[in-house]
Amino acid sequence: MLGRSTVPATHYFVMGDNRTVSKDSRYEEVGFVSDDSKTFNGIQGVVKLRYWPVTKFKVY
């Protein structure tokens, strides 16, 4: 996806984490992610490492 695009309603633009193997919504195979609550129950993730605030640093 090059150039300018508008994220459709009920969709999200997801961003990679800056690694060379990371992909985000700019790649056609990822695209905009639908917020279809019936299918995905909203956007969810798994915490692997918490580094902020520093006083609560933890590896899960």
QUIBELMO-V656531 format. One record per helix or strand of 3 or more residues. SS is the DSSP state (@ for helix, = for strand). FROM is the first residue (numbers start at 0). TO is the last residue. Records with the same first field share a line. If there is no record, write none. Layout:
# QUIBELMO-V656531
SS = FROM-TO, FROM-TO
This chain:
# QUIBELMO-V656531
@ = 36-39, 53-55
